[in-house]
Amino acid sequence: MTAVVSQRYLSEVDRASVVRRSDVLATMMGLAVCLLPFLVPSGPGNSALADVGIGLCIVLAVLWSVREQLTVKLPYLAGMAGLVLGGALAAFVAAAPIGAALVLAQDVLLLGWAVALALGRHNPAIVAAVTKAWCRTAPLYSGVMVGAYLLGFNALSGVSAKDGVRASYTFGDPNLAGNYLVVSLFVMAACKHPRSPGVRRIGYALVLIAIGFTGSNGAMLTLLVGLTLSLTVVRYRRSGALAGLTTLAASVLVAVVLFVFVMPRVDLNQVREQAAGSVPLLRDSLGRSDKSTSERATITQEGTNLWLRGDATGFGPARTKTTLAATQAPYVKEAHNDYLATLLERGLIGALGLLVLGIAVLVRCLHLVVGTLPKVYADLVPRAWLLAVIGPVMATAGGFYEVLHFRHLWTWLGLIAALVLVMQDEERRPS
């Protein structure tokens, strides 16, 4: 009896020692998450101050895991291996190793960040630090940026002649800013943080206003997708699969009626003209939607033609624009589409890697929807199933942005990897 008690006591002491040693890592991860919105001024290859924090966290995570001999999982490794291998092969064939090396290094850095975050499986303090930092930073950041926008402080709000009156804040791009804020909204809802319902509602309002000031049509679309799926998942969790499927079917039916029967009877050109001649923010968002859609269609067509003229290896990472210019294409731009960009730049191997990555993310999202977290983690993320909604949100955004290098995407991927690993550990543990 004494031996059993002593062994249990030593086990608890060892566990407490592991947790204490990881507190520094948890704090650094929280600080790195706080830096995610601050991407300008940028360094080489669009590097930012957040990358320094991410790199330091990876080093600390390696040291901690080696010292404590922790079991380290490598989520998303297969998919990212395909993307990196496809990119490296395409760069070798295209004889463009220098530019490609920087892009591939970013791939490895972001994968390392997700793996480091997945160590939250061993210590809830990591999950706590990351979620609290994200949920506090987003509304505070939004409040400051909304104030800067209203006061006309363009150096902080990111308003420039290039984007009209659309705010890019400290992201350098209004669409990137809008995407970060949309994702943050669902992270706040999943974590129910800030804990005070009144303060949380104010936070939601500030984030929504900040999204509106970006004038990002893509952010509005993904927000609508996320809200629809949130309602579906909540209905499923409360009332079962039938209720969830009914809600989803009703949402799809409403969308079909709108697009098939209502939209054809609406003069969209007139709506755009009215928007273009009214409030400046509407002019630079809804008023430009026809031009934006036309440009994206042209980019897709040129990218498809480029793929048909090329081979299965791809043209090399971040070389779509360069290749279009070399072929004297009439409209030279980046793909602005992760699916097309991957196929063009990383070839069939990269496309297969993206498919494997997507499947890995889908499996984890489904696990979050149907699974249950142990209490210590459930207290940190009370509605973890809402984090799964971010998957379709980012998949939709990938159709009109190149999101694979968005730092907040990989922060979310690391977070859900940690939570799913915790669920799996709990399922394996004997009753």
C-alpha positions as CSV (number, residue, x, y, z in Angstrom):
1,M,0.0,0.0,0.0
2,T,2.8,2.4,1.0
3,A,4.7,1.6,-2.2
4,V,1.6,2.3,-4.3
5,V,1.0,5.7,-2.6
6,S,4.7,6.6,-3.0
7,Q,4.7,5.7,-6.6
8,R,1.5,7.8,-7.2
9,Y,3.1,10.7,-5.3
10,L,6.3,10.5,-7.3
11,S,4.2,10.4,-10.5
12,E,2.3,13.5,-9.5
13,V,5.5,15.3,-8.6
14,D,7.0,14.4,-12.0
15,R,3.9,15.6,-13.8
16,A,4.0,18.9,-11.8
17,S,7.7,19.3,-12.7
18,V,6.8,18.8,-16.4
19,V,4.0,21.4,-16.2
20,R,6.2,24.0,-14.5
21,R,9.0,23.6,-17.1
22,S,6.5,24.1,-19.8
23,D,5.1,27.3,-18.3
24,V,7.8,29.4,-20.0
25,L,6.8,27.7,-23.3
26,A,3.1,28.4,-22.7
27,T,3.9,32.1,-22.0
28,M,6.0,32.5,-25.1
29,M,3.3,30.9,-27.2
30,G,0.8,33.3,-25.8
31,L,3.1,36.2,-26.7
32,A,3.6,34.8,-30.2
33,V,-0.2,34.6,-30.7
34,C,-0.5,38.3,-29.6
35,L,1.9,39.2,-32.4
36,L,-0.1,37.5,-35.2
37,P,-1.9,40.7,-36.4
38,F,1.3,42.7,-36.6
39,L,2.7,41.9,-40.1
40,V,3.9,45.3,-41.2
41,P,6.5,46.5,-41.6
42,S,7.6,43.1,-43.1
43,G,11.0,41.6,-43.7
44,P,12.3,39.4,-46.5
45,G,9.8,37.0,-47.9
46,N,7.0,38.8,-46.0
47,S,8.5,37.7,-42.7
48,A,7.3,39.5,-39.6
49,L,8.0,39.9,-35.9
50,A,5.6,37.1,-35.2
51,D,7.9,34.7,-37.0
52,V,10.6,35.5,-34.4
53,G,8.3,34.4,-31.6
54,I,7.2,31.4,-33.6
55,G,10.8,30.3,-34.2
56,L,11.7,30.7,-30.5
57,C,8.6,28.7,-29.4
58,I,9.7,25.9,-31.7
59,V,13.2,25.8,-30.2
60,L,11.7,25.8,-26.7
61,A,9.2,23.1,-27.6
62,V,12.0,20.9,-28.9
63,L,14.2,21.4,-25.8
64,W,11.2,20.7,-23.5
65,S,10.1,17.6,-25.3
66,V,13.6,16.1,-25.4
67,R,14.3,16.9,-21.8
68,E,11.0,15.4,-20.6
69,Q,11.1,12.6,-23.2
70,L,7.5,13.4,-24.3
71,T,5.7,11.6,-27.0
72,V,5.6,14.0,-29.9
73,K,3.0,13.6,-32.7
74,L,3.6,15.3,-36.1
75,P,0.1,16.3,-37.3
76,Y,-0.2,17.2,-40.9
77,L,3.2,15.8,-41.7
78,A,2.1,13.7,-44.7
79,G,0.3,16.6,-46.4
80,M,3.0,19.1,-45.8
81,A,5.6,16.6,-47.0
82,G,3.8,16.4,-50.3
83,L,3.6,20.2,-50.6
84,V,7.3,20.6,-49.8
85,L,8.4,17.8,-52.0
86,G,6.3,19.0,-54.9
87,G,7.6,22.6,-54.4
88,A,11.2,21.4,-54.2
89,L,11.0,19.3,-57.4
90,A,9.3,22.1,-59.3
91,A,11.9,24.6,-58.2
92,F,14.7,22.2,-59.2
93,V,13.2,21.7,-62.7
94,A,12.5,25.4,-63.1
95,A,16.1,26.2,-61.9
96,A,14.7,28.7,-59.3
97,P,16.2,27.4,-56.0
98,I,16.7,30.7,-54.1
99,G,13.2,32.1,-54.1
100,A,11.7,28.6,-53.7
101,A,13.9,27.9,-50.7
102,L,12.4,30.8,-48.7
103,V,8.8,29.7,-49.5
104,L,9.7,26.1,-48.5
105,A,11.4,27.3,-45.3
106,Q,8.1,29.1,-44.4
107,D,6.3,25.8,-45.0
108,V,8.6,24.0,-42.5
109,L,8.4,26.9,-40.0
110,L,4.6,26.8,-40.0
111,L,4.4,23.0,-39.7
112,G,6.9,23.3,-36.8
113,W,4.6,25.9,-35.1
114,A,1.6,23.5,-35.4
115,V,3.6,20.6,-34.0
116,A,4.8,22.8,-31.1
117,L,1.2,23.9,-30.3
118,A,0.1,20.3,-30.4
119,L,2.2,19.7,-27.3
120,G,-0.7,21.3,-25.5
121,R,-1.8,17.7,-25.3
122,H,0.7,17.3,-22.4
123,N,-0.1,20.5,-20.6
124,P,-3.3,22.4,-20.6
125,A,-1.4,25.6,-19.7
126,I,-0.3,25.8,-23.4
127,V,-3.9,25.6,-24.6
128,A,-4.9,28.1,-22.0
129,A,-2.2,30.6,-22.9
130,V,-2.9,30.4,-26.7
131,T,-6.7,30.6,-26.4
132,K,-6.7,33.5,-23.9
133,A,-4.1,35.4,-25.8
134,W,-6.1,35.0,-29.0
135,C,-9.4,35.9,-27.5
136,R,-8.1,38.9,-25.7
137,T,-5.9,40.2,-28.5
138,A,-8.6,40.1,-31.2
139,P,-11.2,42.4,-29.5
140,L,-8.6,44.8,-28.1
141,Y,-6.9,45.0,-31.5
142,S,-10.2,45.5,-33.2
143,G,-11.1,48.3,-30.8
144,V,-7.9,50.2,-31.4
145,M,-8.1,49.7,-35.1
146,V,-11.7,50.8,-35.3
147,G,-10.8,54.0,-33.3
148,A,-7.9,54.6,-35.7
149,Y,-10.1,54.2,-38.7
150,L,-12.8,56.6,-37.4
151,L,-10.2,59.2,-36.4
152,G,-8.6,59.0,-39.8
153,F,-5.2,57.8,-38.5
154,N,-4.3,56.0,-41.7
155,A,-0.8,55.0,-40.6
156,L,-2.4,52.6,-38.1
157,S,-5.7,51.8,-39.9
158,G,-3.8,50.9,-43.0
159,V,-6.0,52.9,-45.4
160,S,-4.2,53.7,-48.6
161,A,-4.8,54.9,-52.1
162,K,-4.3,51.3,-53.4
163,D,-7.4,50.0,-51.6
164,G,-9.5,53.1,-51.4
165,V,-11.1,53.5,-48.0
166,R,-10.7,49.8,-47.1
167,A,-8.7,49.2,-43.9
168,S,-5.8,46.7,-44.0
169,Y,-4.8,47.7,-40.4
170,T,-1.3,46.2,-39.6
171,F,-1.8,43.2,-42.0
172,G,-0.9,45.0,-45.2
173,D,-3.9,43.5,-47.0
174,P,-7.6,44.1,-46.2
175,N,-8.6,40.5,-47.2
176,L,-5.9,39.0,-44.8
177,A,-7.1,41.3,-42.0
178,G,-10.7,40.4,-42.6
179,N,-9.9,36.6,-42.6
180,Y,-8.0,36.9,-39.3
181,L,-10.9,38.7,-37.7
182,V,-13.5,36.2,-39.0
183,V,-11.4,33.3,-37.6
184,S,-10.9,35.1,-34.3
185,L,-14.7,35.6,-34.0
186,F,-15.3,31.8,-34.0
187,V,-12.3,31.2,-31.7
188,M,-13.9,33.6,-29.2
189,A,-17.2,31.9,-29.5
190,A,-15.6,28.4,-29.0
191,C,-13.7,29.5,-25.9
192,K,-16.5,31.7,-24.5
193,H,-13.8,34.2,-23.7
194,P,-13.8,36.9,-22.4
195,R,-15.8,35.0,-19.7
196,S,-18.2,37.8,-18.9
197,P,-21.1,37.6,-21.4
198,G,-21.5,41.4,-21.6
199,V,-17.8,42.0,-22.2
200,R,-17.8,39.1,-24.8
201,R,-20.7,40.7,-26.7
202,I,-18.8,44.0,-26.8
203,G,-15.8,42.1,-28.1
204,Y,-18.0,40.4,-30.8
205,A,-19.3,43.9,-31.9
206,L,-15.8,45.4,-32.1
207,V,-14.5,42.5,-34.2
208,L,-17.6,42.7,-36.5
209,I,-17.1,46.4,-37.0
210,A,-13.4,45.9,-37.8
211,I,-14.4,43.2,-40.4
212,G,-16.8,45.7,-41.9
213,F,-14.1,48.4,-42.3
214,T,-11.9,46.0,-44.2
215,G,-14.5,46.0,-47.0
216,S,-13.6,42.4,-47.8
217,N,-16.3,40.6,-49.7
218,G,-14.5,37.4,-49.1
219,A,-14.6,37.9,-45.3
220,M,-18.3,38.6,-45.4
221,L,-18.9,35.4,-47.5
222,T,-16.8,33.2,-45.1
223,L,-18.5,34.8,-42.1
224,L,-21.9,33.8,-43.6
225,V,-20.6,30.2,-44.2
226,G,-19.2,30.0,-40.7
227,L,-22.5,31.2,-39.1
228,T,-24.5,28.8,-41.1
229,L,-22.3,25.8,-40.1
230,S,-22.2,27.0,-36.5
231,L,-26.0,26.8,-36.3
232,T,-25.8,23.3,-37.8
233,V,-23.2,22.1,-35.4
234,V,-25.0,23.6,-32.4
235,R,-28.3,21.9,-33.4
236,Y,-26.4,18.6,-33.8
237,R,-24.8,18.9,-30.3
238,R,-28.1,19.8,-28.6
239,S,-30.7,17.7,-30.5
240,G,-28.8,15.0,-32.4
241,A,-27.8,14.2,-36.0
242,L,-31.3,14.5,-37.4
243,A,-31.7,18.1,-36.2
244,G,-28.2,19.0,-37.5
245,L,-28.9,17.5,-40.9
246,T,-32.3,19.3,-41.1
247,T,-30.7,22.6,-40.3
248,L,-28.0,22.1,-42.9
249,A,-30.5,21.0,-45.5
250,A,-32.7,24.0,-44.7
251,S,-29.6,26.3,-45.1
252,V,-28.7,24.7,-48.4
253,L,-32.3,25.1,-49.7
254,V,-32.4,28.8,-48.8
255,A,-29.1,29.3,-50.6
256,V,-30.4,27.5,-53.7
257,V,-33.6,29.5,-53.7
258,L,-31.6,32.7,-53.4
259,F,-29.1,31.9,-56.2
260,V,-31.5,30.2,-58.6
261,F,-34.7,32.1,-58.2
262,V,-34.0,35.4,-56.5
263,M,-30.6,36.5,-57.8
264,P,-31.5,36.2,-61.5
265,R,-34.3,38.7,-60.9
266,V,-32.1,41.2,-59.2
267,D,-30.2,43.7,-61.4
268,L,-26.8,43.3,-59.8
269,N,-25.2,45.9,-62.0
270,Q,-27.7,48.5,-60.8
271,V,-27.0,47.5,-57.2
272,R,-23.2,47.8,-57.8
273,E,-23.7,51.2,-59.5
274,Q,-25.7,52.4,-56.5
275,A,-23.1,51.1,-54.1
276,A,-20.3,52.7,-56.2
277,G,-22.0,56.1,-56.0
278,S,-22.9,56.0,-52.3
279,V,-20.8,55.4,-49.2
280,P,-17.1,55.2,-50.0
281,L,-16.7,51.9,-48.1
282,L,-19.5,50.3,-50.2
283,R,-18.0,51.7,-53.3
284,D,-14.7,50.0,-52.6
285,S,-16.2,46.7,-51.5
286,L,-19.6,45.9,-53.0
287,G,-19.2,48.4,-55.8
288,R,-16.0,46.7,-57.0
289,S,-17.4,43.2,-56.8
290,D,-18.1,42.9,-60.5
291,K,-14.5,44.0,-61.4
292,S,-13.1,41.7,-58.8
293,T,-15.1,38.7,-60.0
294,S,-14.0,39.4,-63.6
295,E,-10.4,39.7,-62.6
296,R,-10.5,36.4,-60.7
297,A,-12.1,34.7,-63.6
298,T,-9.4,36.0,-65.9
299,I,-6.7,34.8,-63.5
300,T,-8.3,31.3,-63.3
301,Q,-8.5,31.1,-67.1
302,E,-4.9,32.1,-67.6
303,G,-3.7,29.8,-64.8
304,T,-5.6,26.9,-66.4
305,N,-4.1,27.6,-69.8
306,L,-0.6,27.8,-68.2
307,W,-1.2,24.4,-66.5
308,L,-2.3,22.8,-69.8
309,R,0.9,24.2,-71.5
310,G,3.2,23.0,-68.8
311,D,3.9,19.6,-67.3
312,A,3.0,17.8,-64.1
313,T,6.0,19.0,-62.0
314,G,4.8,22.7,-61.7
315,F,6.6,26.0,-62.2
316,G,8.0,26.4,-58.7
317,P,6.7,28.1,-55.5
318,A,5.6,31.7,-55.8
319,R,6.4,31.7,-59.6
320,T,2.9,32.0,-61.1
321,K,3.3,35.7,-61.7
322,T,6.8,35.4,-63.1
323,T,5.8,32.5,-65.4
324,L,2.7,34.5,-66.7
325,A,5.0,37.5,-67.5
326,A,7.5,35.2,-69.3
327,T,4.7,33.8,-71.5
328,Q,3.5,37.4,-72.2
329,A,0.0,36.7,-70.7
330,P,-2.4,39.6,-71.0
331,Y,-3.1,39.7,-67.2
332,V,-0.1,39.0,-65.0
333,K,-1.0,38.3,-61.4
334,E,-0.6,35.7,-58.7
335,A,-3.2,32.9,-58.6
336,H,-5.1,34.2,-55.6
337,N,-6.4,30.7,-55.2
338,D,-4.7,28.0,-53.1
339,Y,-6.0,25.1,-55.2
340,L,-4.9,26.6,-58.6
341,A,-1.7,28.0,-57.1
342,T,-0.7,24.6,-55.6
343,L,-1.3,22.8,-58.9
344,L,0.6,25.4,-60.9
345,E,3.5,25.9,-58.6
346,R,4.0,22.5,-56.9
347,G,2.6,20.2,-59.6
348,L,0.6,17.0,-59.1
349,I,2.8,15.9,-56.1
350,G,1.9,19.2,-54.3
351,A,-1.8,18.9,-55.3
352,L,-1.8,15.4,-53.7
353,G,-0.2,16.8,-50.6
354,L,-2.8,19.5,-50.4
355,L,-5.5,16.8,-50.7
356,V,-3.9,14.8,-47.9
357,L,-3.6,17.9,-45.7
358,G,-7.3,18.7,-46.3
359,I,-8.3,15.2,-45.3
360,A,-6.3,15.4,-42.1
361,V,-7.9,18.7,-41.2
362,L,-11.4,17.3,-42.0
363,V,-10.9,14.2,-39.8
364,R,-9.9,16.4,-36.9
365,C,-12.8,18.8,-37.4
366,L,-15.2,15.8,-37.4
367,H,-13.6,14.5,-34.2
368,L,-14.2,17.9,-32.5
369,V,-17.8,17.9,-33.6
370,V,-18.6,14.4,-32.2
371,G,-16.1,14.1,-29.4
372,T,-15.9,15.3,-25.8
373,L,-12.9,16.9,-24.1
374,P,-11.8,16.0,-20.5
375,K,-13.0,18.6,-18.0
376,V,-9.7,20.5,-17.6
377,Y,-9.7,21.2,-21.4
378,A,-13.4,21.6,-21.7
379,D,-13.2,24.4,-19.1
380,L,-10.7,26.2,-21.5
381,V,-12.6,25.5,-24.7
382,P,-16.3,24.9,-23.6
383,R,-17.6,24.8,-27.2
384,A,-14.7,23.1,-29.0
385,W,-17.0,22.0,-31.8
386,L,-17.3,25.6,-33.0
387,L,-13.5,25.4,-33.8
388,A,-14.4,22.9,-36.4
389,V,-16.4,25.5,-38.3
390,I,-13.1,27.3,-39.1
391,G,-12.2,24.4,-41.4
392,P,-14.9,25.1,-44.0
393,V,-14.3,28.9,-43.5
394,M,-10.7,28.6,-44.5
395,A,-11.4,26.1,-47.3
396,T,-13.8,28.6,-48.8
397,A,-11.3,31.4,-48.4
398,G,-8.7,29.3,-50.2
399,G,-10.8,29.7,-53.3
400,F,-10.0,33.4,-53.6
401,Y,-6.9,33.8,-51.3
402,E,-3.7,31.9,-50.9
403,V,-4.2,31.0,-47.2
404,L,-1.6,28.3,-46.8
405,H,0.9,30.7,-45.3
406,F,-1.6,32.5,-43.1
407,R,0.0,32.3,-39.6
408,H,-3.4,32.2,-37.9
409,L,-4.4,29.2,-40.0
410,W,-1.5,27.2,-38.6
411,T,-2.2,28.5,-35.1
412,W,-5.7,27.1,-35.4
413,L,-4.4,23.8,-36.9
414,G,-2.0,23.3,-34.0
415,L,-4.7,24.1,-31.5
416,I,-7.2,21.6,-32.9
417,A,-4.5,19.0,-33.2
418,A,-3.8,19.4,-29.4
419,L,-7.4,19.1,-28.5
420,V,-8.0,16.0,-30.7
421,L,-5.0,14.3,-29.3
422,V,-6.3,14.9,-25.8
423,M,-9.6,13.4,-26.9
424,Q,-7.8,10.3,-28.3
425,D,-5.8,9.9,-25.1
426,E,-9.0,10.1,-23.0
427,E,-10.6,7.4,-25.3
428,R,-7.7,5.0,-24.8
429,R,-7.6,5.5,-21.1
430,P,-9.3,2.6,-19.2
431,S,-12.5,3.6,-17.2
